[in-house]
Structures are given as structure tokens and as C-alpha cells.
Amino acid sequence: MSNLREVPVGGKATVVRIHGEGAVKRRIMDMGITRGVEISVRKVAPLGDPIEITVRGYELSLRKADAESIEVE
């Protein structure tokens, strides 16, 4: 398994687990990123931060550090 940051542009992945604790994990879950949801990577900024994804039909930008805490398959 890998993390969301390793998914290539145009790739799709399913969330397996969200690592982290407290406010960070809650904020990620509040954005609609929960176990079992499919995420597709739309764009990655030139320096790798942020990453633009599509989740549950809407677009979202994530910091690289947050993407690394999302385990996908």
C-alpha cells in the first residue's frame, strides 16, 4: 500500500486509512476523505505542493504533508 502523494496525475485510488490524530485527522475527514472513498489526482503543483484531487464529485487541494497521511490502494 502507498499514500496519496505517490498516486500519479490522472490516477485513481481508494482510501484505506487516515494516519494522524486529533484536529488534523478530523479536518481531513470533514473534507469528505473517509475510508472506502475513491480519489482521483487531477494536478500536482510544480514543486509538489499542493495536490489537487477530486473526491465525492468536488475538487479539493491538499498539502503534501496531508496527502502523505492518507493511505490508499
N, C-alpha and C positions, 0 to 999 in steps of 0.2 A: 504494500500500500504506500501511497505517497501523500503529499499535501497539495493543496490547491495551487500553490505557487509553481509547482512543477508541471501543471497541465499546460500544453501548448495553446497558442492562439487558435481559435476555431475548434478546440477540443471540448468534450463534454465529460463530466464526472459526476458521481453520486456521493453525497456526503455520508461518511461512515461515523465520524466522531468529531466533536469540537473539543480541542485541548484548551487548557486555561482555566481560570477560575474567576469568580466574582463578577465585577462590573464588565470586564472585557468579554467574557463568555455570554453574559446576559445581553450585551449590546449586539453581538453577532447574531444571537438567536432572535432578538427583536427585529432584525433586518429581514427575517424570513429564512435564514440559513439554519435549517434543522436537519437532524438525521433522516436520511432517505430521500431528500430533495435533490433534483438534478440541477447542476450548474453548468453553464457554458461560458467559456472565456472569450470575450469579444476583442479586447485590446489590452496591450501592456504598454505603459509609457516608456519612452526611450531609455530612461535609467532604471526601469523595472518597478517604479513606484509612482502612482498606484496601478492596480489591475482593475480593468472594467469587466464585469461579469453580467450575465443575465440569469436571474433566479425568480421563479414564480411569475414570469411574464414581465418583469420590470428590470431596468438596468441599474447597476449599483457599482460604485467604486470602492475598492478595499485597499488598505495599506498592505504592503508586503508582509509586515510582521503579523497582521491579522490573517492573511492568506496562509501563512505557514502553520497557523494553529488549527486549520481546518483539514482534517484527514479525509481523503477521498479514495475511491476505487474506480 
